[in-house]
């Protein structure tokens, strides 16, 4: 398989090979893609004898929402736009068909993963969270990636009403944020305290940035 290129407007092209393309079911593949990825448009063409070209356009996505065992792509309006049927997505090497499929770079990719601790039911098209909160989490994750050396495994929300977001670092300690304060200010404060006050992160349990200038850590 070969990733052949990327065009403007988030249009991505994937090429993969498969034997017996005459019998290849394009509708089945299209449905599989739509179930697993936040896509606006899909165009699939057979290029005989052994190539299939896929041209797709992604929907703007803010985050991945996890509720119980289910996962969903959520847009910047806070609406669940599609359910992720299989988090590992697609067979990369099938002996029976000798099929190889390129997995889109955006499969979770840099999208923040947000766990709903309450595990509420979700329907496609449902507004899960307010748009302000969806945008806050997306920007928070982006700024942490771009401005710090931290690696965040996932974010969690216990109560949507209080606007608190908990970041679980892959090192094991927590960071508490609030969507009621500017994201850039909180990230700046996080960077400052990590550089100037916390010299050893090995025993760190948490950093709490929810109370303005009063920053707590343990």
Kinemage of the C-alpha trace (Angstrom):
@kinemage 1
@onewidth
@group {chain A} dominant
@subgroup {mainchain}
@vectorlist {calphas} color= white
{ca unk a 1} P 0.000 0.000 0.000
{ca unk a 2} L 1.115 3.522 -0.601
{ca unk a 3} L 0.036 6.907 0.694
{ca unk a 4} L 0.326 8.983 -2.463
{ca unk a 5} L -0.460 12.491 -1.442
{ca unk a 6} L -2.523 15.152 0.232
{ca unk a 7} L -4.398 18.079 -1.308
{ca unk a 8} L -5.871 21.265 0.059
{ca unk a 9} L -9.184 21.411 1.912
{ca unk a 10} L -8.304 18.318 3.952
{ca unk a 11} L -8.680 16.085 0.883
{ca unk a 12} L -6.640 12.913 1.286
{ca unk a 13} L -5.889 10.129 -1.150
{ca unk a 14} L -5.231 6.505 -0.274
{ca unk a 15} L -4.232 3.697 -2.557
{ca unk a 16} L -4.305 0.032 -1.685
{ca unk a 17} L -4.159 -3.106 -3.709
{ca unk a 18} L -6.396 -6.145 -3.711
{ca unk a 19} L -6.749 -9.174 -5.927
{ca unk a 20} L -9.987 -9.774 -7.889
{ca unk a 21} L -10.945 -6.096 -8.023
{ca unk a 22} L -13.803 -6.924 -10.362
{ca unk a 23} L -15.603 -8.379 -7.341
{ca unk a 24} L -14.577 -5.653 -4.924
{ca unk a 25} L -17.600 -4.097 -3.205
{ca unk a 26} L -17.145 -0.324 -3.226
{ca unk a 27} L -20.368 0.323 -1.299
{ca unk a 28} L -19.277 -1.942 1.515
{ca unk a 29} L -15.936 -0.141 1.822
{ca unk a 30} L -17.673 3.247 1.698
{ca unk a 31} L -20.016 2.277 4.532
{ca unk a 32} L -17.080 0.982 6.557
{ca unk a 33} L -15.210 4.254 6.112
{ca unk a 34} L -18.256 6.323 7.044
{ca unk a 35} L -18.790 4.299 10.208
{ca unk a 36} L -15.206 4.684 11.359
{ca unk a 37} L -14.145 8.146 10.222
{ca unk a 38} L -15.665 11.648 10.294
{ca unk a 39} L -16.001 12.083 6.537
{ca unk a 40} L -18.002 14.504 4.399
{ca unk a 41} L -17.374 12.906 1.036
{ca unk a 42} L -15.930 9.663 -0.314
{ca unk a 43} L -15.132 8.786 -3.910
{ca unk a 44} L -13.865 5.284 -4.676
{ca unk a 45} L -12.546 4.291 -8.092
{ca unk a 46} L -11.241 0.966 -9.307
{ca unk a 47} L -8.090 1.281 -11.363
{ca unk a 48} L -7.734 -2.169 -12.854
{ca unk a 49} L -6.006 -4.513 -12.667
{ca unk a 50} L -4.995 -4.157 -9.025
{ca unk a 51} L -5.497 -0.673 -7.581
{ca unk a 52} L -8.277 1.178 -5.816
{ca unk a 53} L -8.138 4.941 -5.314
{ca unk a 54} L -10.002 6.634 -2.505
{ca unk a 55} L -10.618 10.388 -2.453
{ca unk a 56} L -12.132 11.634 0.787
{ca unk a 57} L -12.900 14.865 2.570
{ca unk a 58} L -12.991 15.029 6.350
{ca unk a 59} L -15.534 16.733 8.551
{ca unk a 60} L -14.031 19.258 10.984
{ca unk a 61} L -13.512 17.279 14.183
{ca unk a 62} L -12.677 18.633 17.627
{ca unk a 63} L -12.222 15.506 19.719
{ca unk a 64} L -12.909 11.834 20.323
{ca unk a 65} L -15.571 11.253 22.984
{ca unk a 66} L -15.517 8.032 24.996
{ca unk a 67} L -18.633 6.998 26.893
{ca unk a 68} L -18.567 3.540 28.397
{ca unk a 69} L -17.311 1.187 25.703
{ca unk a 70} L -18.375 3.475 22.868
{ca unk a 71} L -16.310 6.089 21.032
{ca unk a 72} L -17.471 8.983 18.876
{ca unk a 73} L -16.049 11.780 16.770
{ca unk a 74} L -17.376 15.140 17.989
{ca unk a 75} L -17.304 18.355 15.957
{ca unk a 76} L -16.598 21.903 17.120
{ca unk a 77} L -20.285 22.451 17.850
{ca unk a 78} L -20.123 19.635 20.399
{ca unk a 79} L -22.212 17.283 18.229
{ca unk a 80} L -21.486 13.560 17.853
{ca unk a 81} L -20.947 13.196 14.093
{ca unk a 82} L -20.071 9.491 13.877
{ca unk a 83} L -19.423 6.468 16.049
{ca unk a 84} L -16.071 4.732 15.921
{ca unk a 85} L -16.985 1.105 15.442
{ca unk a 86} L -13.471 -0.272 15.693
{ca unk a 87} L -10.776 1.789 17.370
{ca unk a 88} L -8.078 -0.239 15.631
{ca unk a 89} L -9.823 0.166 12.285
{ca unk a 90} L -9.421 -2.061 9.304
{ca unk a 91} L -7.449 -5.127 8.427
{ca unk a 92} L -3.935 -4.248 7.410
{ca unk a 93} L -3.030 -7.679 6.113
{ca unk a 94} L -5.651 -10.241 5.208
{ca unk a 95} L -4.281 -13.587 4.043
{ca unk a 96} L -7.456 -14.562 2.192
{ca unk a 97} L -7.633 -11.419 0.040
{ca unk a 98} L -4.084 -10.140 0.352
{ca unk a 99} L -5.540 -6.742 1.152
{ca unk a 100} L -3.566 -3.869 2.625
{ca unk a 101} L -5.284 -0.658 3.607
{ca unk a 102} L -3.667 2.607 4.564
{ca unk a 103} L -5.053 3.821 7.862
{ca unk a 104} L -5.772 7.584 7.735
{ca unk a 105} L -3.345 9.702 9.712
{ca unk a 106} L -6.303 11.182 11.546
{ca unk a 107} L -7.312 7.892 13.182
{ca unk a 108} L -7.365 9.501 16.607
{ca unk a 109} L -4.140 11.182 15.466
{ca unk a 110} L -3.824 14.466 17.343
{ca unk a 111} L -7.485 14.572 18.357
{ca unk a 112} L -7.828 14.774 22.139
{ca unk a 113} L -9.506 11.719 23.644
{ca unk a 114} L -12.097 12.750 26.243
{ca unk a 115} L -13.626 10.236 28.624
{ca unk a 116} L -17.081 10.893 30.030
{ca unk a 117} L -16.821 9.534 33.559
{ca unk a 118} L -20.608 9.365 33.782
{ca unk a 119} L -20.842 7.027 30.776
{ca unk a 120} L -24.034 8.598 29.415
{ca unk a 121} L -25.759 7.297 26.285
{ca unk a 122} L -24.924 9.046 23.016
{ca unk a 123} L -26.857 9.284 19.738
{ca unk a 124} L -25.385 10.454 16.452
{ca unk a 125} L -26.454 14.065 15.864
{ca unk a 126} L -26.804 14.676 19.600
{ca unk a 127} L -25.150 17.691 21.213
{ca unk a 128} L -22.896 16.123 23.829
{ca unk a 129} L -21.085 19.183 25.098
{ca unk a 130} L -21.279 22.923 24.515
{ca unk a 131} L -19.305 24.279 21.580
{ca unk a 132} L -17.183 26.441 23.908
{ca unk a 133} L -16.051 23.355 25.799
{ca unk a 134} L -15.340 21.372 22.630
{ca unk a 135} L -13.202 24.215 21.297
{ca unk a 136} L -11.471 24.684 24.654
{ca unk a 137} L -10.410 21.033 24.843
{ca unk a 138} L -9.245 21.007 21.231
{ca unk a 139} L -7.148 24.143 21.722
{ca unk a 140} L -5.863 22.931 25.076
{ca unk a 141} L -4.596 19.727 23.546
{ca unk a 142} L -3.065 21.589 20.612
{ca unk a 143} L -1.199 24.044 22.828
{ca unk a 144} L 0.093 21.308 25.125
{ca unk a 145} L 1.471 19.445 22.099
{ca unk a 146} L 3.027 22.565 20.559
{ca unk a 147} L 4.330 24.344 23.658
{ca unk a 148} L 5.283 21.695 26.212
{ca unk a 149} L 7.175 18.430 26.481
{ca unk a 150} L 4.170 16.720 28.080
{ca unk a 151} L 2.474 13.655 26.669
{ca unk a 152} L -1.226 13.446 27.524
{ca unk a 153} L -2.929 10.071 27.343
{ca unk a 154} L -6.476 11.363 27.610
{ca unk a 155} L -8.758 13.950 29.198
{ca unk a 156} L -11.709 13.226 31.436
{ca unk a 157} L -14.826 15.068 32.558
{ca unk a 158} L -16.708 14.239 35.738
{ca unk a 159} L -19.342 16.968 35.585
{ca unk a 160} L -20.194 18.978 32.487
{ca unk a 161} L -21.791 21.687 34.609
{ca unk a 162} L -18.598 22.768 36.374
{ca unk a 163} L -16.464 22.962 33.192
{ca unk a 164} L -13.524 21.118 34.771
{ca unk a 165} L -11.230 19.067 32.536
{ca unk a 166} L -8.704 16.601 33.917
{ca unk a 167} L -5.667 15.750 31.796
{ca unk a 168} L -4.057 12.377 32.482
{ca unk a 169} L -0.374 12.545 31.637
{ca unk a 170} L 1.303 9.396 30.380
{ca unk a 171} L 3.741 9.830 33.271
{ca unk a 172} L 0.856 9.115 35.650
{ca unk a 173} L 0.079 12.503 37.194
{ca unk a 174} L -2.937 14.752 36.621
{ca unk a 175} L -3.508 18.336 35.506
{ca unk a 176} L -6.752 20.103 36.391
{ca unk a 177} L -8.019 22.782 33.978
{ca unk a 178} L -11.178 24.859 33.828
{ca unk a 179} L -12.947 25.995 30.679
{ca unk a 180} L -14.082 29.136 32.523
{ca unk a 181} L -10.583 30.642 32.181
{ca unk a 182} L -8.581 31.298 28.972
{ca unk a 183} L -6.779 28.212 27.706
{ca unk a 184} L -3.593 30.078 26.741
{ca unk a 185} L -3.282 31.588 30.214
{ca unk a 186} L -3.561 28.193 31.902
{ca unk a 187} L -1.029 26.603 29.558
{ca unk a 188} L 1.351 29.500 30.204
{ca unk a 189} L 0.950 29.003 33.969
{ca unk a 190} L 1.531 25.263 33.535
{ca unk a 191} L 4.772 25.887 31.656
{ca unk a 192} L 5.954 28.406 34.260
{ca unk a 193} L 5.368 26.142 37.247
{ca unk a 194} L 7.013 23.171 35.548
{ca unk a 195} L 10.073 25.238 34.703
{ca unk a 196} L 10.463 27.232 37.911
{ca unk a 197} L 8.961 25.265 40.794
{ca unk a 198} L 8.670 21.580 40.007
{ca unk a 199} L 12.189 20.314 39.503
{ca unk a 200} L 11.332 16.647 39.958
{ca unk a 201} L 8.202 15.228 38.330
{ca unk a 202} L 8.791 11.659 39.445
{ca unk a 203} L 6.710 11.999 42.619
{ca unk a 204} L 4.231 14.515 41.249
{ca unk a 205} L 0.555 13.643 41.762
{ca unk a 206} L -1.256 16.638 40.293
{ca unk a 207} L -1.186 20.288 39.238
{ca unk a 208} L -4.379 22.296 39.727
{ca unk a 209} L -4.787 25.388 37.519
{ca unk a 210} L -8.479 26.055 38.138
{ca unk a 211} L -8.128 28.938 40.608
{ca unk a 212} L -6.446 31.730 38.686
{ca unk a 213} L -3.144 32.867 40.189
{ca unk a 214} L -3.454 30.316 42.998
{ca unk a 215} L -1.829 27.205 41.580
{ca unk a 216} L -1.750 24.040 43.647
{ca unk a 217} L 0.381 20.962 43.172
{ca unk a 218} L 1.401 17.911 45.117
